Amino acid sequence: MQRLYAFLRRHPTWVDSFWAVVLLGLSVVSLSPVNGAPVHDTNVVAAVVLSVVLCVVVALRRRMPELMLVLAAVSGLAQMVFDGRAVVADFALLVIIYTVAANGAKWASRFGLIGGLCAAPLAELRWPTEHSSGLGHLAITIFQMVPFALAWVLGDSLSTRRAYLAQLEERANRLEKEREAQAKVAVAAERARIARELHDVVAHNVSVMVVQADGAAYVMDAAPDQAKKALETISGTGRQALAEMRRLLGVLRTGEPEEGGEYVPQPDVQQIEDLVEQVRTAGLPVDFKVEGTARPLPSGVELTAYRIVQEALTNTRKHGGSDVGASVRLVYFDDGLGLLVEDDGKGAPHELYEDGGADGRGHGLIGMRERVGMVGGTLDAGPRPGGGFRISALLPLKPAH
């Protein structure tokens, strides 16, 4: 049955032609002498011709609905002008009105409705019902108008339903495209975040390795133990940098966690002390203090705090000059976390910090501000009055709406 139904849907004209033949057969039977109609009657000949034309209207209604509507209207007028007798094929008028209301142009739908409503009163005027009063003529006219109105209403309802379904489908397609676009934007944002992470890893760890390598070369002959310790620090820092770079590049390549496990946990506030100790080992004195009661923070706030301290201390090593010292303060407030990173070095022009370094290729303060903005915090950075550089940030526990 499904195959038959699919075949019929693919060939609607065949279906319409079948019903047109059935309608023509019924019309011919109704006009036969068996039903009291003489064969030589000219009205019968005209009725047969009219039946053939109306059956053609039914057969081609879906291929040329507007043209068939005009042909049906002409046939109806000819029937009235030549006083043709009513035939079974007149049912084609209802069919074509339904068709143009469902599939035709707007003008054809309106023309079909008006023509259908006018057909009944015109027919009653042309062939009035015998032995009927004025009220009876009106009742008959209204009764005959109802089928035409119903045919148009059914067709128009089908057209409205199709338009509604098409609108729903178009909206679903648009939403699907919007979801795809949002997914692409999210992927691009995530890759940009990973690129910033990669910059932080490279800038911090390579800076530590360079400082340690310079120190090892300087004391290689005079203090071999210190040189050995510096080389160990370089080795450990290099391995850590390689591990983080491998993880980040793996995410950029596949967009999925590495095989055998989840992503490596992101740095948090607790690791800031390890970061400070690493910087001290690299030769930069850092005073580190925590004020307030430590407590768990949102992961985004913790990662932002760690990266701000890491970037600030990296810039201090790059631009602070010799004999520079730094201080890091973490202050736990009731509604957020405060950060203060200061150094007393000679510093560098503010534009270099904005670009992320003397090469102008990093993120620097731009990256810091973006990170802080993502968690709804505020950042203040600039040279200190007595020399050096100062970075302060306030990270709220809950992002601002």
N, C-alpha and C positions, 0 to 999 in steps of 0.2 A: 504493500500500500504506500509505503514511503517513496519508493521509486516511481510509482504511478503519480503520486502527488507532486513530486519534484519535476517529473516530465511535463505535467499539465501547467506547472508554474513557469516552466521555461518556454512553453508554447501557448500563451493565452489566446492568440488569434484562432488557433484550432478549436479551443473550447468554445469561444464565441461563435465560430462558424457552425459548430455542431448544434448549438441552441438556436441559431438563426434558421438552420434547416428544419429543426423541430417546429419552430414558430411558423415557418412557411407552410409546412405540412398541415398544421392545425388550421391555418387560414384557408388553405385550399379546400380542406374538408368542410369547413363551415360555409364555403361558397358553392358547394356541389349541389346538383339537382336533387339529391336525396333530402337536402334541407329546404327544398322548395324554391330554389333560385334557378330561373331559366337560364340556359347556357348562352342564348343569344342576347341577353340583357346587357346593354352597354355599360350599365353601372357595375355589373359583375366583372367585365373586362378591366374597367378602371380600378376596381377593387383589387384584382389580381396584380396589376402593375404596381399599385400602391403597396401591396403586401411585399412584393419583391424588393422594392426600394427600402422599405422599413426593415426588412430582414438584412439587407446590406448594411444598414445603419448598425444593427446589432453585431454583425460579423466584424466590422471594422471600428467599433466604438473605442477600443483601447489604443489602436494605432493612430487614429486621426479623430480624436474626440470633438474638437471644435468644428471641423468640417462636417462630421456626421450630425452634429447638432443643427447646423445650418440646413443640411439636407432634410433632416426630420421636420424642421420648421416649414420648409418649402412644401414638403409632402402634406403636412397638415393643412396649410393654406390652400393647396390644390384640391384637397379633399372637400374643403368647404366651398370653394368656388365652383367646382364641377358637381357638387351635390353627391359626392361619393358616399357609399354606404359604410357604416362602421365595420371594421374587420378586427380579427384577433391580433393582427400584426400591430395594431395601434399601441399594444403593450410596449413596443419599442420606444415610445415617447418617455415612458417612465424610466426605462433602462438608460437612455441617453442623458436624461436629466441627472440621474444618480451618478453616471460616469463623469460628466463634466464637473459636478460638484466635488467629486473625489479626486480627479486627476487633471481636470482642465484648467485653463487660465481663468483669472478672476472675472474678466468680462463674460466669458462663456458661462461660468457658474451663475452669475447674476442674470444673464439673458435666459438661461434655462429656467431659473426660478420664476422670473416674470412671465415667460412664455407658458410655463406649466400652469400658473395661477390664472392666466387669461384664457387658456384653452377651454376650461369647463364652462365659463359664462358664454364664450363665443359659440361653443357647441350647442348650448341650451337655447341661444338666440336663433341659431341656424336651423336646428332641429328640435323645436320645443316639444316637450312631453304633452301628449294629448290628455284632455280631461283633467287638467291640473290648474289649481288656482295660482295667484301670484306668489303667495307664501310657499306653495308647493314647489314652484319653479326655483325660488330662492334656496329652499332646503336641498333640492336636487343638485343645484349648482355648488353649494357648499360641500355637499357629500362627495361630489366628483373632484373638487379641488383638493381634498384631503390626501389622496394617494400621491399627487404630484408634490405636495408640500413634504410629505413623509419621505419620498424618494430623495428630494433635495437635502433634507435634514440628515438622512443617513449618510449620503455622500459627503456632505460638508463635515460631519462628525469624523468620518474616516480620514478626511484630509487634515483636519485639526490634530487628530491623534498621530498621524504620520509626521506632521511638522513638530509636534511635541517630542516624539521619539528621536527625530533627527537633531533637535536642539539638545536633548539629553546626551546623545552620542557625541555631538560636537563639544559639549561641555566636558564630557569625560575625557575626550581626546586632548582638550586644552589643559585640563588638570593633570593628565599624564605627562604632557610636555612640560608643564610647570614643575612637576615633581622631578622630572629628569634634569631640568635646568637648576633647581635647587640642590639636587644631589651633586651636580657638577660644581656648583659654587662651593658647596661644603667640602668637596674633595680638594678644590683649589685652595680654600682657606686652611685646610688641614696640611696640605703640602707647604704652604707658606709658613705655617707654624713650625713644621718640622725643619724647614730651611733656617728659621731663626734659632731653633734648638741646635742645629748643626753649626751655625755660626758661633753660638756661645761655647760649644764644646771645643771647636778648633781654636777660637780666640783665647780662651782661658788656658787650655792644656798646652798648646804650643807656646804660649807666652811663658808658662812655668818652665817648660823644657829648655827654651832659649836662655832664660836667666840661669838655670842650673848648669847648662852647658858652658856658659861664659864663666861662671864661678869655678867649675871643675877645671877648666883650662887655666884659670889664673892661679889656683892653688895646687895644681898637679904635682909639681916638684917640691913645694914647701910643705904641704900638708896632704899627703896621699890619702889619709883616712877621710878627710873632708871631701876630697875629690871622689872617693869611692861612694860616700854617702850621697853626693850629688848625682852620680851616675845611677845609683839605685832609684833615686827619686825620679830621674828622667825615664828610667825603664818602667816604673810603676805608672807614672803619668801617661806615658805613651800607650801602655796596654789599656788603661782606662779609656783614653781617647779613641783607640781603635775599636774597643767594644761598643762604645756609644755610637760611633760613626757607622759601624757595621749594622747596628740595630736601626738607626735612622735611614740609612741608605736602603736597607732591606724593606722598610715600610714604603719608601718612595718607589721602589721597584715593583712590589707586589700589591701594596695596599692592604696586606694581611699580616697577622702575627707570624713570627718565625716558627718553623716547625718544632714541635715538641714542647711548646709552652706559650705563655702569654708575653706581652710586652714587658720589658724591664721596668720596674717601678720608677716613676718620675721622682726627681729630688724633692725634698721637703724641708721644712724649717729645721728639723733636727739635724740635717746634714750640713747646715750652715757652719756649725762649729768645726766639722771636718774640713770644710772648704777653707775656713780661716787658718786652721792648722797647716793645711797644705801650702797656703800662701806664705805663712811664716817660715815654713821649711825652705821655700824658694828665696827667702831673704828679705821679705817685706814685713817689718814689725806691724802687727795689727792688734789693737785693743778691742776685745770683744766682750760685750755685756748684754745681759737679758734682764729686763725689768718687767714687773708684773707677774701674774700667775700664768704659767704656760698651760695651754689646753689645745685639744684638737681643732684644726682649722679646715675649711674647705680645701680640697686638693688644688683648685685653681689658685687660691690665695697663697698656699704654701709654695707651689712651683714659681709663682710670680716673685715672691719674696726671695727665694733662692737665686733666681736668675738676675734680679736687680743687684744683689750683693756681689754675685759673680762678675757681672759686667762692670760694676763700679770698681772693684779691686783690680780687674784686668786693665781698665783705663788708668788706674793709679800707677801700675807698674809700667805702662807704656809711656805715660806723659809726666809722671811725678818727678822724674829726675833722680839724682843720688840723694841718699840720706832722707828719703821720704818715709813718713809714717802714716798709718791710717787707723781709723776707729770705726767700729760697727756697733750700733745699738738696735736692739729689738725690744719694743715696748708693747706689751699686751694690754689693750684697753678693753672696756666692757663690750664695745661694738666694733672692734677691729684690731688690726695689727699695725704698729708704727715702725718705720725703718729710717735710720739715719746713718749714712756712710759719709765720712769726711776724711780728707787727707791734707797734709801740710806741705805738699810739694809745690814745685814751681808751676805745675799745671800746663795746660795747652790752650790755644784759642778755643772758644766755646764751639765754633763751627766744627772742629774736629770731633768733639764729643757728639755733636748732633749727627755727624756722618758715621760715627762708630770707630774712628781711628784716623791716623794720618794718611792712610791710603784711600780713605773716603769710600770704602766698599762695604763696610759693616753696617750694623743697624744702630748701635749706640743708644743715645737717648730717644731716638725715634722708636726703636724697638721697646725700650722701657715704657715709654708713654703708651704705646699700643697695648702692651701687656697689662699695665695698670688700668687702662680704660676698659679692657675686657672684663675685669672683675669689679668695675664701678668705683675705682679708687682715684686718688689724686697724686700727682708727682710734682715736686719742685726741685730744680737743679740749677746750679750756677756757681761761679767763683765765690770763694769766701773773702770777706773784707781783708783779712790779714794774710791772704795767700792760700793757695790750694783750691780744692773743689769740694762742693757739698751737694749731696743728693738725699732728699727726704721724701718719703712716700707714706701714704695712709691707705691701707687696704681694708675695706669694710668686710664684716662677716657675711653680710647679705648685699648683693648688687642692687644699686639704685634702679627704680622702675622709671 
